[in-house]
């Protein structure tokens, strides 16, 4: 017979993979830390693979550890699904999933998209996490989440990419205060979204700019409303109560939004339901913000002209 792994070994491994701390994992398992260390050593010897490495910041899964974690988690979910079926649990989907996304998509698109699924299945639970754009795919690859949503395809082997829609980004400024046109607001110093917006306008040049940073996308819009500076934000986030307006003369910066997850030989009902729901509902949401009030697509030039008229009208009323 081939190599067999005991349920005790897998349980201990999964707990340590979640906690990445021997002391906390041992406490959760109600065993001593030396006993947990011995179980992990035996598991690594059985597999002939190192599953964890000790770094300055603590424990980290190796690539072999990540593969084992994904497969063990998949088996856990399949067992839960089987038990629900055998014991005749009330109809519906149960279980738990984790999703990470960037801030402008999390509250405005993903939570409304998944709400109906969670209402329909009361025993289904989740954890939604906000992270910086450069962290999103790594959190999935490292096994810390089951799904990630980002603004680029993941080129890592074994990761599926599903496009959820197109995020249409526009340049906005305060509708209440004048000035500070040379100041541009972003999330943090590593965020180069504003520079990319200007590069698609000119192909080569970025204006000289003063910078300001506000971590949350809604805080960023509030900062623009207060006249702190201009910002590039998704069109679907702009509301009349924000007191901001689009700056005319710029083409919208359209960026595809992708859902990522690990490719698996078998997908549970939970996994399939999350993928199907997000794909359908997010596309519906993004499509709604690609349309004009009469249901017709709005060309860039028409959008700019309409915004100029609106700004002229506002100035005339002041």
Backbone bond lengths (Angstrom), bond angles and torsions (degrees), N, CA, C in turn:
res aa  C-N    CA-C-N  psi(-1)  N-CA   C-N-CA  omega(-1)  CA-C   N-CA-C  phi
1 X - - - 1.470 - - 1.517 110.27 -
2 X 1.353 117.02 154.13 1.453 121.24 179.12 1.517 111.48 -77.69
3 X 1.299 114.25 -176.89 1.458 120.64 179.58 1.525 110.42 -65.20
4 X 1.337 116.08 133.26 1.457 121.66 177.69 1.516 109.67 -118.86
5 X 1.294 116.37 138.51 1.458 121.42 178.35 1.519 109.05 -107.21
6 X 1.324 115.91 134.90 1.460 119.99 -179.49 1.517 110.05 -78.72
7 X 1.338 115.25 155.01 1.461 120.16 178.00 1.527 110.75 -63.83
8 X 1.334 116.96 -31.13 1.469 120.89 178.34 1.524 110.51 -65.77
9 X 1.318 116.14 -42.41 1.462 119.96 178.22 1.528 111.23 -62.79
10 X 1.328 116.30 -45.80 1.462 120.40 -178.74 1.522 110.96 -65.31
11 X 1.330 117.03 -42.17 1.469 120.75 178.70 1.527 110.66 -60.44
12 X 1.339 116.39 -43.56 1.464 121.06 -179.29 1.527 110.52 -66.78
13 X 1.325 116.07 -42.54 1.461 119.95 178.84 1.525 111.00 -61.63
14 X 1.335 116.91 -46.66 1.461 120.37 -176.90 1.525 111.53 -64.36
15 X 1.324 116.81 -38.32 1.461 119.18 178.77 1.524 110.59 -65.90
16 X 1.336 117.21 -42.83 1.455 120.43 179.21 1.527 110.62 -67.77
17 X 1.325 117.77 -35.38 1.471 121.13 178.12 1.527 110.79 -65.14
18 X 1.334 117.22 -32.91 1.465 120.23 178.76 1.526 111.38 -76.21
19 X 1.340 116.24 -42.89 1.459 120.57 -174.18 1.531 112.89 -85.92
20 X 1.355 116.07 -31.25 1.472 122.04 -175.44 1.536 111.59 51.40
21 X 1.331 114.18 36.68 1.458 121.90 179.20 1.528 107.71 -155.79
22 X 1.344 117.27 119.69 1.466 120.94 -175.51 1.523 111.68 -62.02
23 X 1.313 117.07 -42.18 1.461 120.53 -176.71 1.528 111.75 -63.25
24 X 1.347 116.41 -48.80 1.468 120.10 -179.47 1.524 111.18 -66.18
25 X 1.338 116.98 -41.61 1.467 120.27 -179.30 1.522 110.95 -64.08
26 X 1.335 117.47 -42.41 1.466 121.07 178.97 1.522 110.87 -62.53
27 X 1.331 115.85 -40.30 1.467 120.00 178.64 1.517 110.95 -63.92
28 X 1.325 117.46 -41.48 1.465 121.07 178.78 1.522 111.59 -65.53
29 X 1.334 116.90 -32.01 1.464 122.09 -179.58 1.527 112.95 -86.46
30 X 1.349 116.46 -8.09 1.469 122.90 -178.28 1.527 112.28 62.41
31 X 1.333 115.05 41.02 1.462 121.34 174.77 1.522 107.96 -132.46
32 X 1.339 116.58 170.97 1.458 119.77 178.85 1.528 109.98 -79.77
33 X 1.314 116.65 159.21 1.464 120.75 179.08 1.529 111.64 -63.79
34 X 1.357 119.60 -42.16 1.474 118.90 176.44 1.528 112.56 -59.79
35 X 1.346 117.17 -35.70 1.469 120.09 179.68 1.530 110.44 -66.39
36 X 1.327 116.55 -40.28 1.460 119.92 177.45 1.521 110.81 -66.13
37 X 1.324 116.40 -43.33 1.467 119.90 178.13 1.515 111.06 -57.25
38 X 1.332 116.59 -41.51 1.464 121.01 -179.64 1.529 111.09 -65.89
39 X 1.327 117.21 -40.57 1.466 120.27 178.97 1.530 110.74 -61.77
40 X 1.319 116.89 -43.41 1.464 120.08 -179.03 1.528 110.75 -67.70
41 X 1.328 116.73 -39.87 1.465 119.89 176.68 1.521 111.02 -61.37
42 X 1.323 117.57 -43.11 1.471 121.28 178.85 1.528 110.88 -63.70
43 X 1.325 116.46 -39.52 1.464 120.63 179.04 1.526 110.39 -64.56
44 X 1.322 117.18 -44.31 1.463 120.80 179.03 1.519 111.36 -64.10
45 X 1.330 116.68 -38.37 1.472 120.10 177.41 1.518 110.83 -65.85
46 X 1.339 117.19 -40.05 1.465 121.22 179.29 1.525 111.33 -62.31
47 X 1.354 115.46 -42.13 1.460 120.56 -177.67 1.522 113.17 -83.85
48 X 1.325 115.74 -20.47 1.456 119.33 -174.74 1.510 112.03 68.91
49 X 1.349 116.07 28.24 1.461 121.72 -176.95 1.524 109.75 -136.29
50 X 1.320 116.58 143.56 1.462 121.23 171.30 1.527 107.83 -83.03
51 X 1.335 116.68 126.49 1.462 121.30 -175.43 1.529 113.14 -100.96
52 X 1.345 116.17 -26.28 1.460 120.97 -179.84 1.526 109.65 -133.35
53 X 1.317 115.15 147.76 1.468 120.26 172.00 1.527 107.46 -125.14
54 X 1.335 115.22 146.66 1.462 120.79 177.73 1.525 108.72 -94.08
55 X 1.321 116.07 121.03 1.452 122.37 176.94 1.524 109.12 -114.79
56 X 1.314 115.87 173.34 1.462 119.61 -178.51 1.522 110.95 -59.64
57 X 1.334 116.52 -35.30 1.457 119.70 -179.26 1.515 114.43 -85.51
58 X 1.327 117.88 -2.29 1.464 121.64 -179.92 1.510 111.51 128.87
59 X 1.326 115.89 -160.61 1.464 121.25 -178.67 1.528 111.21 -78.11
60 X 1.342 115.18 151.32 1.457 120.63 174.34 1.516 108.67 -145.60
61 X 1.318 116.62 141.21 1.457 121.34 177.20 1.522 110.98 -70.22
62 X 1.324 116.20 140.48 1.455 120.42 170.76 1.527 108.35 -80.51
63 X 1.316 117.60 175.72 1.462 120.03 177.55 1.524 110.55 -60.90
64 X 1.347 117.48 -39.65 1.472 120.59 176.71 1.518 110.43 -63.46
65 X 1.334 116.21 -39.40 1.456 120.51 178.27 1.513 112.03 -63.04
66 X 1.332 117.03 -39.67 1.459 120.55 179.40 1.521 111.37 -66.11
67 X 1.326 116.22 -40.27 1.472 120.16 178.58 1.523 109.88 -62.39
68 X 1.345 116.39 -46.11 1.466 120.04 179.04 1.520 110.68 -62.76
69 X 1.313 117.64 -41.02 1.461 120.81 -179.95 1.528 111.19 -61.06
70 X 1.338 117.37 -44.56 1.466 120.06 -179.09 1.521 111.14 -63.17
71 X 1.342 116.49 -44.03 1.460 119.30 -177.76 1.523 111.35 -70.36
72 X 1.327 117.14 -37.97 1.468 119.99 178.55 1.524 110.46 -66.21
73 X 1.339 116.76 -39.86 1.461 119.99 178.33 1.525 110.90 -65.19
74 X 1.332 116.38 -38.06 1.458 120.22 177.95 1.529 110.82 -64.11
75 X 1.326 116.47 -40.71 1.467 120.67 178.56 1.523 110.48 -65.19
76 X 1.332 117.00 -40.49 1.469 120.85 177.46 1.525 110.64 -57.87
77 X 1.323 115.92 -46.25 1.466 119.59 -178.40 1.520 111.56 -66.94
78 X 1.342 116.90 -37.54 1.462 119.55 177.55 1.517 111.21 -65.12
79 X 1.343 117.04 -39.28 1.462 120.55 178.19 1.521 111.00 -64.44
80 X 1.344 116.79 -41.17 1.463 120.37 177.80 1.520 110.71 -61.57
81 X 1.329 116.29 -42.40 1.456 121.25 179.93 1.519 111.08 -64.90
82 X 1.336 116.88 -40.36 1.461 121.79 179.02 1.525 110.81 -65.26
83 X 1.345 116.92 -45.58 1.461 120.51 -179.59 1.523 111.39 -62.86
84 X 1.335 116.52 -41.11 1.459 119.78 176.86 1.523 111.12 -58.27
85 X 1.335 115.35 -40.24 1.457 120.33 -179.30 1.524 111.40 -69.15
86 X 1.344 117.26 -41.73 1.462 121.56 -175.40 1.521 112.98 -72.46
87 X 1.321 116.55 -38.89 1.464 118.90 -176.82 1.525 112.15 -87.27
88 X 1.322 115.86 -0.73 1.451 119.64 175.44 1.505 113.46 70.72
89 X 1.340 115.66 39.17 1.462 119.18 178.50 1.525 109.85 -61.29
90 X 1.318 115.02 154.36 1.464 119.93 179.78 1.524 109.75 -52.55
91 X 1.324 115.51 141.53 1.454 120.23 -175.03 1.512 113.53 -52.76
92 X 1.294 115.24 152.77 1.452 119.54 179.64 1.506 111.69 122.77
93 X 1.321 114.85 179.15 1.454 122.90 -177.14 1.522 108.92 -104.02
94 X 1.328 116.31 138.22 1.454 121.12 175.84 1.519 108.81 -124.32
95 X 1.326 116.00 169.19 1.459 120.39 177.79 1.519 111.63 125.66
96 X 1.315 114.89 -168.49 1.462 121.89 -173.44 1.520 108.57 -144.34
97 X 1.334 116.96 137.58 1.458 120.35 175.62 1.515 109.65 -138.46
98 X 1.348 115.74 156.44 1.464 122.41 -178.15 1.527 109.06 -121.46
99 X 1.324 116.09 136.08 1.460 121.36 -178.85 1.522 109.49 -135.78
100 X 1.324 116.39 137.72 1.459 121.79 176.93 1.521 109.26 -120.25
101 X 1.334 116.23 143.77 1.468 120.58 -178.01 1.520 109.54 -152.44
102 X 1.322 116.04 168.83 1.462 122.53 173.27 1.523 108.27 -81.59
103 X 1.342 116.57 159.58 1.462 120.76 -166.11 1.525 114.01 -65.99
104 X 1.325 118.80 -37.40 1.462 119.47 -174.82 1.524 112.62 -71.00
105 X 1.309 117.63 -13.13 1.461 121.53 179.90 1.528 112.35 -103.13
106 X 1.320 117.17 -28.68 1.461 120.84 -170.15 1.526 112.72 -62.42
107 X 1.333 116.81 -59.82 1.466 120.07 -176.28 1.519 112.63 -75.47
108 X 1.318 116.57 -38.97 1.457 119.96 -170.63 1.521 114.36 -82.27
109 X 1.343 117.52 -26.87 1.465 120.53 -174.45 1.534 111.80 -120.63
110 X 1.322 117.53 -55.01 1.456 120.53 -169.93 1.532 113.67 -69.95
111 X 1.334 117.20 -44.12 1.464 118.81 -179.15 1.536 111.02 -64.61
112 X 1.345 119.87 -46.97 1.472 118.48 174.63 1.522 112.68 -60.66
113 X 1.340 116.96 -34.36 1.471 120.11 -178.41 1.520 111.95 -66.96
114 X 1.329 117.12 -37.61 1.466 120.51 -174.42 1.520 112.18 -91.63
115 X 1.340 117.19 -11.92 1.464 120.41 -175.92 1.516 114.01 -56.34
116 X 1.327 116.76 -44.61 1.461 120.06 -178.93 1.516 112.59 -61.65
117 X 1.338 117.07 -39.25 1.466 120.71 179.72 1.526 110.41 -64.31
118 X 1.322 117.74 -42.32 1.466 121.15 -179.14 1.528 111.23 -69.62
119 X 1.314 117.81 -35.77 1.468 120.01 176.74 1.519 111.05 -67.15
120 X 1.318 116.38 -36.87 1.468 120.76 -178.56 1.519 112.02 -71.80
121 X 1.336 117.04 -28.24 1.471 121.38 -176.81 1.527 109.02 -123.75
122 X 1.324 118.43 89.69 1.472 122.28 -173.67 1.523 114.47 -61.56
123 X 1.330 118.44 -21.81 1.471 120.28 -178.68 1.528 112.52 -94.27
124 X 1.310 116.64 7.85 1.461 121.92 176.83 1.525 109.04 -94.54
125 X 1.327 117.13 133.29 1.453 121.56 -178.11 1.523 110.21 -131.44
126 X 1.335 116.05 167.83 1.461 119.07 -174.90 1.517 111.06 -157.89
127 X 1.323 115.22 167.74 1.466 123.41 170.98 1.520 107.29 -134.27
128 X 1.337 116.79 119.90 1.455 122.38 177.11 1.525 108.13 -104.93
129 X 1.324 116.51 132.99 1.463 122.64 -173.86 1.519 109.11 -126.25
130 X 1.320 116.68 137.01 1.473 121.67 173.84 1.521 108.44 -98.80
131 X 1.333 116.82 135.02 1.465 120.92 178.74 1.522 109.08 -145.33
132 X 1.320 115.42 166.03 1.460 120.26 176.25 1.526 109.86 -70.43
133 X 1.330 115.76 153.74 1.466 120.86 -174.38 1.524 111.93 -56.57
134 X 1.346 117.28 -39.76 1.465 119.65 -176.62 1.532 112.98 -72.52
135 X 1.342 118.44 -8.97 1.467 121.69 -179.03 1.524 113.31 -97.82
136 X 1.319 117.68 -17.78 1.463 121.72 -165.52 1.522 114.06 -60.47
137 X 1.319 117.20 -51.70 1.460 119.61 -176.48 1.529 111.60 -70.87
138 X 1.322 116.76 -33.67 1.468 119.82 178.82 1.521 111.34 -63.32
139 X 1.326 117.84 -37.97 1.463 120.85 179.72 1.529 110.73 -62.65
140 X 1.327 116.95 -36.01 1.466 120.49 176.06 1.518 110.70 -70.26
141 X 1.323 117.21 -48.26 1.463 121.67 -178.75 1.524 110.98 -59.85
142 X 1.327 116.87 -37.16 1.467 121.56 -179.48 1.520 113.16 -78.90
143 X 1.325 117.77 -0.49 1.460 120.79 176.72 1.512 114.80 78.77
144 X 1.327 118.22 15.23 1.463 120.82 -178.20 1.524 112.21 -85.37
145 X 1.334 117.22 -14.77 1.466 121.92 176.27 1.523 108.29 -140.92
146 X 1.333 115.60 164.08 1.470 120.91 178.10 1.525 112.22 -93.59
147 X 1.330 116.53 -26.85 1.467 122.14 -179.84 1.524 108.82 -139.63
148 X 1.318 116.40 147.50 1.456 120.49 170.55 1.522 108.27 -133.65
149 X 1.325 115.09 150.49 1.466 121.58 177.45 1.516 106.90 -124.28
150 X 1.327 116.76 124.25 1.463 120.23 -177.27 1.522 110.41 -142.48
151 X 1.338 115.15 -178.17 1.465 121.45 -175.24 1.523 112.92 -101.84
152 X 1.319 117.49 16.83 1.466 120.41 176.91 1.520 109.62 -152.83
153 X 1.319 116.53 156.91 1.457 120.48 176.94 1.523 110.06 -69.28
154 X 1.317 116.08 146.69 1.460 121.35 174.65 1.523 108.20 -92.16
155 X 1.315 116.51 123.07 1.465 120.98 -176.02 1.519 112.35 -93.07
156 X 1.324 117.21 6.08 1.459 120.90 -179.73 1.531 109.69 -72.87
157 X 1.340 117.70 134.57 1.458 121.91 179.42 1.528 109.98 -61.45
158 X 1.321 115.89 137.82 1.458 120.17 178.26 1.511 114.10 90.69
159 X 1.345 117.40 1.15 1.464 121.21 178.45 1.524 109.29 -107.13
160 X 1.323 116.07 127.79 1.462 121.19 176.77 1.533 109.58 -87.50
161 X 1.335 116.18 143.51 1.459 122.77 177.81 1.527 109.36 -121.32
162 X 1.323 116.78 124.23 1.465 121.89 177.33 1.522 107.99 -125.45
163 X 1.324 117.64 123.07 1.460 119.99 -179.63 1.524 110.08 -76.83
164 X 1.342 115.89 127.74 1.460 121.99 -179.38 1.518 112.47 -93.73
165 X 1.321 117.21 -24.28 1.456 120.23 -178.17 1.510 111.14 164.43
166 X 1.319 115.05 -169.87 1.460 122.23 179.19 1.529 108.21 -119.66
167 X 1.332 116.55 124.15 1.461 120.99 175.86 1.524 108.21 -90.62
168 X 1.330 116.55 122.05 1.460 123.10 -175.95 1.524 108.28 -100.77
169 X 1.330 117.69 110.77 1.459 122.90 -174.34 1.520 111.13 -103.83
170 X 1.340 115.06 136.60 1.460 121.09 -178.25 1.525 109.54 -130.32
171 X 1.325 115.53 158.99 1.467 121.57 177.51 1.519 109.03 -88.08
172 X 1.350 116.68 128.84 1.456 120.12 -179.04 1.528 110.79 -122.98
173 X 1.318 114.83 159.55 1.459 122.48 175.11 1.521 108.39 -142.63
174 X 1.312 116.63 170.11 1.466 121.09 -179.06 1.522 110.68 -67.89
175 X 1.322 115.94 138.29 1.471 121.26 173.33 1.520 110.80 -92.44
176 X 1.345 117.16 0.06 1.471 121.05 -177.15 1.522 113.31 -112.18
177 X 1.335 116.71 -28.89 1.455 120.28 -174.83 1.521 110.02 -127.93
178 X 1.338 116.46 144.49 1.454 122.34 176.92 1.524 109.69 -98.76
179 X 1.341 115.55 162.09 1.460 119.95 175.11 1.512 113.62 99.50
180 X 1.350 115.39 -179.87 1.471 125.09 -179.39 1.534 111.87 53.47
181 X 1.336 116.05 39.83 1.460 119.50 179.63 1.518 112.28 -73.45
182 X 1.348 117.20 -13.43 1.463 119.71 179.00 1.524 112.10 -94.65
183 X 1.348 117.39 1.90 1.466 121.04 179.42 1.528 108.85 -102.52
184 X 1.342 116.06 131.44 1.456 120.98 -179.41 1.528 109.48 -124.62
185 X 1.329 114.55 134.91 1.455 121.92 -173.52 1.528 109.96 -101.67
186 X 1.332 116.10 133.03 1.466 122.30 175.90 1.520 109.02 -134.54
187 X 1.344 115.28 -177.27 1.470 120.09 -178.47 1.526 112.20 -76.16
188 X 1.319 116.80 -45.53 1.466 121.45 -176.08 1.527 108.29 -163.00
189 X 1.342 117.84 166.34 1.473 120.16 -173.47 1.527 115.08 -57.16
190 X 1.331 117.99 -28.45 1.473 119.90 -179.87 1.524 112.93 -79.96
191 X 1.310 117.26 -10.11 1.461 121.96 -179.07 1.532 109.58 -76.26
192 X 1.327 116.78 116.01 1.473 120.51 -178.64 1.530 112.00 -110.13
193 X 1.338 116.54 24.61 1.463 120.78 -175.82 1.525 111.74 -63.67
194 X 1.344 116.95 -40.42 1.468 119.99 179.77 1.526 110.71 -62.97
195 X 1.339 116.73 -42.81 1.464 119.78 178.20 1.523 111.00 -60.31
196 X 1.326 117.15 -41.50 1.464 120.12 179.95 1.528 111.11 -65.83
197 X 1.331 116.76 -36.01 1.469 120.33 177.40 1.522 110.54 -58.87
198 X 1.337 116.34 -45.86 1.475 119.28 -178.57 1.526 111.64 -72.31
199 X 1.311 117.87 -30.40 1.460 119.69 178.50 1.525 111.77 -65.34
200 X 1.330 118.31 -34.19 1.472 118.38 178.48 1.529 111.10 -73.91
201 X 1.334 117.31 -18.67 1.462 119.94 177.47 1.526 110.51 -77.43
202 X 1.329 116.57 -44.04 1.465 121.24 -171.98 1.519 113.57 -108.52
203 X 1.342 117.17 -24.42 1.451 121.46 -177.25 1.507 114.29 86.52
204 X 1.345 117.30 -14.42 1.469 116.86 -175.38 1.517 114.60 -151.35
205 X 1.334 118.85 -28.09 1.465 119.47 -170.59 1.527 112.17 -114.56
206 X 1.324 114.69 150.00 1.457 123.10 175.69 1.522 107.11 -126.28
207 X 1.339 119.47 131.50 1.466 119.58 -178.04 1.525 111.72 -66.71
208 X 1.319 115.07 152.43 1.451 120.20 173.41 1.520 107.64 -66.71
209 X 1.337 116.70 132.80 1.458 118.27 -173.05 1.522 112.98 -144.53
210 X 1.325 113.81 147.52 1.452 121.56 168.29 1.523 106.88 -85.63
211 X 1.334 117.86 142.97 1.462 119.96 -175.75 1.524 111.89 -114.17
212 X 1.327 116.58 149.00 1.462 124.14 170.89 1.526 107.07 -141.11
213 X 1.331 117.45 152.30 1.466 120.50 -172.47 1.527 110.75 -132.58
214 X 1.326 115.08 133.09 1.459 123.00 176.05 1.523 106.59 -136.78
215 X 1.313 116.96 120.28 1.468 121.77 -167.64 1.522 113.02 -62.15
216 X 1.306 117.83 -43.56 1.460 121.69 -174.27 1.528 110.34 -89.14
217 X 1.337 117.45 140.51 1.463 120.98 -178.00 1.524 111.20 -61.10
218 X 1.329 117.35 -35.41 1.461 119.72 -179.87 1.530 110.47 -75.02
219 X 1.324 116.97 -32.74 1.457 120.30 172.05 1.507 111.23 -64.80
220 X 1.324 116.35 -35.01 1.460 121.89 177.90 1.532 110.35 -63.99
221 X 1.332 116.95 -44.07 1.465 120.77 178.28 1.530 110.13 -65.70
222 X 1.330 116.69 -39.25 1.469 120.07 177.16 1.530 110.75 -61.65
223 X 1.334 116.14 -38.85 1.465 120.06 179.46 1.526 110.82 -63.25
224 X 1.335 116.90 -39.81 1.462 120.46 176.88 1.523 109.85 -64.86
225 X 1.326 116.65 -43.36 1.456 120.75 179.35 1.519 111.81 -57.72
226 X 1.339 117.14 -34.19 1.460 122.09 -179.55 1.525 112.84 -82.79
227 X 1.328 117.28 4.01 1.464 120.93 177.11 1.510 114.13 78.76
228 X 1.341 117.79 18.60 1.466 120.95 -179.62 1.526 110.99 -72.36
229 X 1.310 117.19 -29.50 1.455 120.87 178.45 1.516 110.88 172.02
230 X 1.309 115.25 -176.39 1.459 122.06 175.29 1.532 109.53 -94.26
231 X 1.347 116.32 164.05 1.462 119.78 178.69 1.518 110.24 -155.04
232 X 1.312 115.76 155.32 1.459 122.62 174.16 1.526 107.08 -99.60
233 X 1.333 116.72 118.97 1.464 121.00 -175.64 1.524 109.78 -136.70
234 X 1.343 117.89 159.10 1.462 120.73 176.13 1.527 111.47 -65.23
235 X 1.313 115.54 137.65 1.455 121.55 -178.80 1.522 111.88 -58.01
236 X 1.332 117.17 -35.96 1.469 119.46 -174.06 1.523 113.39 -71.48
237 X 1.339 118.46 -8.80 1.457 120.75 178.81 1.526 112.99 -89.71
238 X 1.316 118.03 -15.79 1.460 121.42 -173.33 1.526 110.44 -77.21
239 X 1.338 115.59 126.46 1.457 122.38 179.01 1.535 108.96 -126.85
240 X 1.344 117.87 154.34 1.480 120.16 179.62 1.524 113.17 -56.20
241 X 1.333 116.71 -35.30 1.461 119.68 -177.63 1.529 113.47 -70.63
242 X 1.336 117.59 -10.07 1.458 120.20 178.46 1.533 112.52 -77.39
243 X 1.316 118.13 -18.39 1.468 122.52 179.71 1.538 111.67 58.25
244 X 1.312 115.24 45.57 1.464 120.70 174.51 1.525 108.22 -127.11
245 X 1.333 116.54 163.11 1.454 121.26 178.59 1.516 109.07 -141.20
246 X 1.330 115.50 154.64 1.451 120.49 176.60 1.522 110.43 -73.72
247 X 1.308 116.62 141.92 1.463 121.86 176.69 1.526 107.69 -84.61
248 X 1.320 119.04 122.94 1.476 120.26 -176.84 1.520 112.11 -72.90
249 X 1.331 114.55 158.31 1.457 120.22 174.90 1.509 115.02 96.46
250 X 1.332 117.90 3.93 1.466 120.95 -178.60 1.525 109.94 -122.96
251 X 1.321 115.92 138.75 1.460 120.52 175.02 1.527 110.06 -75.59
252 X 1.334 118.53 140.86 1.460 120.00 174.24 1.529 110.79 -60.74
253 X 1.297 116.77 144.31 1.466 123.66 178.13 1.518 107.16 -96.57
254 X 1.328 116.50 106.78 1.460 121.36 -176.05 1.527 110.48 -95.06
255 X 1.334 115.79 125.19 1.468 121.95 -175.94 1.527 108.98 -128.18
256 X 1.332 118.50 127.10 1.468 119.74 177.81 1.522 111.71 -70.46
257 X 1.317 115.52 144.82 1.464 122.78 178.50 1.530 108.00 -110.11
258 X 1.351 116.82 128.39 1.459 121.46 -174.78 1.527 112.17 -118.79
259 X 1.324 115.29 142.28 1.462 123.05 168.37 1.526 107.74 -97.42
260 X 1.348 116.53 133.52 1.463 121.54 -179.38 1.534 109.97 -122.24
261 X 1.316 115.60 144.22 1.469 121.12 173.59 1.525 108.27 -159.73
262 X 1.319 115.73 161.01 1.456 120.37 -179.20 1.535 110.49 -73.88
263 X 1.336 115.94 132.67 1.457 120.86 174.34 1.524 108.95 -65.66
264 X 1.332 117.28 136.45 1.458 122.16 -177.80 1.517 109.91 -136.79
265 X 1.340 117.30 150.91 1.466 119.07 177.74 1.519 112.75 -69.33
266 X 1.350 115.99 -23.65 1.467 120.37 -179.61 1.520 108.39 -140.67
267 X 1.328 116.75 130.66 1.452 121.83 177.80 1.530 109.29 -110.23
268 X 1.316 116.18 128.56 1.456 120.22 178.71 1.527 109.98 -70.63
269 X 1.330 115.30 168.19 1.462 119.94 176.65 1.523 110.57 -58.18
270 X 1.325 116.48 -40.01 1.463 120.83 179.16 1.524 110.54 -59.49
271 X 1.331 116.12 -49.80 1.461 121.39 -177.00 1.529 110.52 -61.11
272 X 1.323 115.99 -45.99 1.467 119.85 -179.08 1.527 111.15 -65.67
273 X 1.333 116.37 -39.03 1.463 119.84 -178.72 1.527 111.25 -64.98
274 X 1.335 117.24 -41.10 1.462 120.63 179.25 1.528 110.14 -64.21
275 X 1.329 116.86 -46.66 1.470 120.88 -179.50 1.525 110.74 -61.48
276 X 1.347 116.69 -49.00 1.466 120.34 -177.62 1.527 111.48 -63.46
277 X 1.337 116.04 -41.87 1.463 119.90 -177.66 1.522 111.29 -66.28
278 X 1.326 116.99 -47.92 1.461 119.68 -179.20 1.522 111.63 -64.30
279 X 1.322 116.45 -41.15 1.469 119.78 -179.73 1.525 110.74 -61.51
280 X 1.317 116.68 -44.63 1.471 120.92 -177.70 1.524 112.28 -72.43
281 X 1.323 117.01 -50.89 1.464 120.64 -172.46 1.525 112.54 -74.24
282 X 1.318 117.86 -37.34 1.470 119.53 179.18 1.525 110.67 -67.42
283 X 1.331 116.78 -40.64 1.466 119.90 178.00 1.527 110.44 -60.74
284 X 1.323 116.30 -40.39 1.465 120.92 178.90 1.526 110.66 -62.94
285 X 1.328 116.28 -41.31 1.458 120.09 -179.20 1.529 111.03 -66.60
286 X 1.335 116.82 -50.42 1.462 119.62 -178.43 1.524 111.50 -64.14
287 X 1.327 117.54 -37.50 1.463 120.38 179.14 1.522 111.14 -62.04
288 X 1.324 116.84 -34.91 1.457 120.35 -179.20 1.512 111.57 -63.58
289 X 1.332 116.96 -28.60 1.459 120.17 -179.07 1.520 112.43 -96.93
290 X 1.326 116.20 11.55 1.452 120.75 169.61 1.523 110.01 -102.65
291 X 1.332 117.43 2.42 1.456 121.33 -173.03 1.513 111.48 -115.35
292 X 1.336 115.35 153.23 1.457 120.74 173.97 1.511 110.27 -81.94
293 X 1.315 117.07 178.78 1.456 121.18 -177.08 1.523 112.14 -64.71
294 X 1.334 117.54 -24.15 1.451 120.52 -178.77 1.521 111.82 -97.41
295 X 1.343 116.77 11.88 1.444 119.89 176.89 1.512 114.32 83.49
296 X 1.354 116.83 10.32 1.458 120.70 179.31 1.516 110.05 -106.22
297 X 1.317 115.63 147.65 1.460 119.65 178.85 1.523 110.15 -63.45
298 X 1.322 116.11 138.84 1.462 121.10 -179.79 1.520 109.08 -98.94
299 X 1.335 117.47 116.97 1.462 120.64 177.53 1.519 109.77 -70.49
300 X 1.329 116.91 154.79 1.462 121.25 -178.96 1.522 111.40 -56.03
301 X 1.331 117.76 -46.87 1.462 121.10 -177.62 1.526 111.14 -62.19
302 X 1.336 115.97 -40.62 1.452 120.04 179.42 1.526 110.46 -66.03
303 X 1.318 116.74 -39.42 1.459 121.04 178.67 1.525 110.76 -62.82
304 X 1.318 116.58 -43.30 1.469 121.01 179.87 1.523 110.45 -66.00
305 X 1.328 117.26 -43.91 1.465 120.65 -179.58 1.523 110.75 -63.14
306 X 1.322 116.96 -41.98 1.458 120.53 179.43 1.520 110.88 -63.94
307 X 1.324 116.60 -38.24 1.455 120.22 -179.98 1.531 111.29 -68.95
308 X 1.313 116.45 -36.98 1.477 120.11 176.75 1.526 110.33 -61.74
309 X 1.338 116.32 -43.53 1.462 120.06 179.53 1.526 110.71 -62.75
310 X 1.350 115.33 -41.15 1.458 120.04 -179.85 1.539 110.44 -63.09
311 X 1.334 116.25 -43.57 1.468 120.23 -179.16 1.527 110.42 -65.14
312 X 1.352 116.88 -41.26 1.466 120.47 179.08 1.525 110.67 -63.89
313 X 1.330 115.80 -38.86 1.466 120.20 178.72 1.524 111.09 -64.93
314 X 1.341 116.29 -41.14 1.461 120.17 -179.86 1.526 111.12 -65.05
315 X 1.350 114.94 -41.86 1.463 118.64 178.89 1.536 111.49 -63.93
316 X 1.356 115.09 -34.98 1.440 119.68 179.89 1.516 112.93 -69.41
317 X 1.357 115.68 -25.02 1.456 120.40 -179.19 1.514 113.36 -86.94
318 X 1.352 116.54 -9.18 1.465 119.83 -177.29 1.529 111.07 -94.15
